[in-house]
Each structure stands twice: as structure tokens, then as C-alpha cells.
Amino acid sequence: MNVVLGMASLLPPTPTATATVQQHYCYYYNLHNSQIVAICCFSPAHKKLLPITSKRKSRRGLIRCNAFFDDVATGLLELENAPYFQGLSETQRWWIVAFGGLVWIYFTARPGVLIGAIDAYLLAPLQLALDSFSGRRNLKRTDFLVGEKLGEGSFGIVYSGVLLPKNLNDSPADQKRPRRPPPRSALVPQSQSKDKVILKKVKVEIKGAREFGDFEEWFNYRLARAAPETCAEFLGSFVADKTNSQFTKGGKWLVWKFEGDLTLGDYMKDRNFPSNLESLMFGRVLRGADSSKRNALIIKQVMRQIITSLKKIHDTGIVHRDIKPDNLVVTKRGRIKLIDFGAATDLRIGKNYVPNKTLLDPYYCPPELYVLPEETPSPPPEPIAALLSPILWQLNSPDLFDMYSAGIVLLQMAIPSLRSAAALRNFNLEIKSCGYDLKKWRDYTRLRPDFQILDSESGRGWDLATKLISERGYLRRGRLSAAAALRHPYFLLGGDQAAAVLSKLSLDRK
């Protein structure tokens, strides 16, 4: 039985010899037969709800008001008698309630002024205190053994490494001697070590690299609080205090917990992609569908994780600005996580944002090139920027910058001939000449792409791609946001849900 609670207040029309008594009535309303089930009266003298009548009995007897409705009535009575409501008409009270509701909606709308303020003034200092107490903010060069080089970018070099045991030198005699790491052979195999880490050396000699290193550190701490599942666990940073073969004095290093040393780009270079991700994505090799359908499921699962992570960071006001396969690490458990936040910007407070400066990869950037229009003024002080940020997001939808890049990743995963740098360069030339209309490009291109995966399931994958790889129309929209993309039929219909159905069929563990 669906029941609605209603309340009303009744005053005697004329004063009497006794004190005026204001009675508050609450009633149960049955949605099925449109009848009042029970009525109770709140008595100020007794400060409780008293049952008056009942028009229907349940199997357990008379429906009575309980303590919860007693508290509700008490609260409403106190609110009505509050000093700031005395003397106000009913219309004025409704205006106050409406204004309060609009203020609440504004401060909780993307990118979250209220949540951001709580993070900045409460959670961030709390995290700093806890990390300082646990020693995470006191990392040193001698805490790590740097391993092999994994990759290199414009502002940093990425290495594998190991966090050395803290009890390596415990005796007073050992503390007087220089700390020496154990031989490398003692730390192998590292693939099973819980102390394995990823280190990034900031190229301090490159102009602007130090600033980008500071920004990347800030964004990793921010997301560790707001959306920890979207990126690798950040352990902290340290500045080298000595120059040797691996370290430069004054050089900054960032450290993450090891979650995988291969990116989506590494897997895409393999001819067996996407089947080489099958056991990671689903924990087993799927049986019960042909290879084409299995590949489509794998790509859909990867794409779902990418867009889900983008939605979470966009909800905090952060735009990554460098989404590409090389910045999507694949964890040992088949999770796709975002890395390399050096180019990211927090448009809630204007962090790492300069109006006439763009940071992008020409192969994956959208046609607008800038996350916000070039005429956008420089951000004001952070509190003012945060206060105005909901308006900025509604007018410009800066999160759509990342969604174009996500569309290119989808196209590369689904079309093997677009995975090389040369093919991607030609694609960008062709799509530009077609006015960033993917449907026109399909008829125009000379690359002879294979659309089998995108055309499967009634072409829902192709439809999603056309709504991500496009120009932005009126009010700088015209491209799906992360939230809208997750509601697209590509994810909601068909044999999806990450092989939830197929996993119940005949499955063979790898």
C-alpha cells in the first residue's frame, strides 16, 4: 500500500475564553484508492501525535502515527513559530523557500561550488595532516630504487621502480653509514612485489616543466580525494638532494603505486588487439560468441570505463585535455585509469588555465583547439572563480573537449587501419576537409577502413562515434557529454553489460 503523509494547520476562527490552541493534523493518503487511511492530531500541550480516526484497517490492526511523524509535526511547528518567519505572509515564505532551493541547486551544480569548498578548506588540509603524520609527504631519494625507463614526454620521463624497505638500516651503526640499496637481483621478480612503484622525473631543465610537475601533483592529490578510482594511486613526491647517475640535485620526482606498466596504446600496437585484453577485462576467455562479437564487447567495456572516468573528473570541474591511448593505463585487474595530468585544468578555480594558451596533442585534439573560447578573460581569484564557475560551465561546456578525444580513441580501437600515426594524421586531414562530419568522411575517405565492429548491433557504435567526433554547435554544444554518452543505446542496449550474459554461458579460464 503506497501511503503519502500530509499535514495541515487549523486555527479557530474566533478567539475564545481559553487560550487559542493551534492544532496540526497529519493524515495517511492511499494512492491506490484515493482515500484517507488515518488522521492524527498534534497536540502542543502533550507534544505528541494523537490518533483521531481511521477509515481503514490493515492486517496488523489500526494504522497509527509513530514517533517519526511526531518529530515531523514538532519540527514544522517550531519552523512556523521561528522568529524569522513571524510577520511574513504565505507568499513571502514561499519566495524564501524557492530562493533557498535555487541557491542550493546553483552551489551543487557542476562543477560543484559547495563540494569544492568543502574539499579545499576541509578535506585538503585533513589529507595534508594525515599524510604528514604517516610520512607520505616526507619521501626521499633514498626511499626508491629506480628501474627501467618506460616512456618519455615533453616534460617528464617515466620509470619503473621499487620502494625500499624502511627497516633496511635500523641499527645505530648502519645509520652512520650511507644507505645502500639491496642488489637488483634481490628485488626481482618485481612483478609480484607490493612495493613496486612508477616514478616520473620532471625535466626541470625544460622551460615550464617544473610548473607542469607542480600542477600534476596538485591534480593527483585533488583526484585522490574526489575520484580515486579514476587514476593510479598517488604516493607523493620528493626533490632529489644529490646528483648521481639517476638523480639531479633539485630535480622533482612524482611517485605512484604500480598498477600496470602497459597503456592502452601498448596493447593497441599488438596485432591481437583487442583480444589481448579479453582475459583482463572479463577475468577469463569468453566462449559463446564469434570473435567479432567478442571484440566488440571488449572495446565496449574499455570505452565504458574511459567515459565513466571522464564523467567523474568532469563532475569535479577538471578537464584532462590530453586523452589518448598512451595516457590510459591498463591495470592488472583490467581497469582503465587516466594518467598524465600535466595538461589538465581545473575550471572551477582556474587552475592551470591561460585563455590564449592551449595544450593538446594534434592527433587527438578537437577542432575548437581551446578548452574555452579565446576571448574568455583570465580567471579571477579562486573564491570568485569558484562562485562563477557554474555559469562558465553552462555557457561553454568545456568538458566536451575531452569527449572528442574519447571519440578518436573509440575509432582507433574499432578500426585497425587507424592505429598507426601516419593513418591518424591522414584521418585528421580528411575529417577537417569534411567539416568534422564523420558520415561525410566515411564516404570520402581513401583509407578503406573496416567498420564491422562499429556497424554491429544495428550500428550503435557508429552512431556514438558520430556524436563524439563532431564540431560543437549552438551554445558550444553539439557533442555528447560523458553523462549523455553513458546513456547512449551503445551502452544500454544489445549483448552488453561487460559479458554479464556471456559469463553465464560456457566460459574457459585462461
Secondary structure, DSSP 8 states (H G I E B T S, - for coil): --EEEEEEEE--SS--SS----EEEEEEEETTTTEEEEEEEEETTTTEEEEEEES-EETTEE----HHHHHHHHHHHHHHT-GGGTT--HHHHHHHHHHHHHHHHHHHSTTTHHHHHHIIIIIHHHHHHHHHHHTTT---GGGEEEEEEEEE-SSEEEEEEEE--TTSS-SHHHHHS------GGGG--GGG-TTEEEEEEE-TTSTTHHHHHHHHHHHHHHHHHH-GGGB--EEEEEE--S-SSS--TT-EEEEEE-S-SEEHHHHHTSTTTTGGGHHHHHSSB--SS-HHHHHHHHHHHHHHHHHHHHHHHHHTTEE-S--SGGGEEE-TTS-EEE---TT-EETTTTBT--TT-----TTT--TT-SSS-TT------HHHHHHHHHHHHHHH-TTHHHHHHHHHHHHHHH-GGGSSHHHHHHHHHHHHHTTT-HHHHHHH-SS----HHHHHHHHHHHHHHHHHSS---GGG--S--HHHHHTSHHHHSSS-TTTTTGGGS--B--
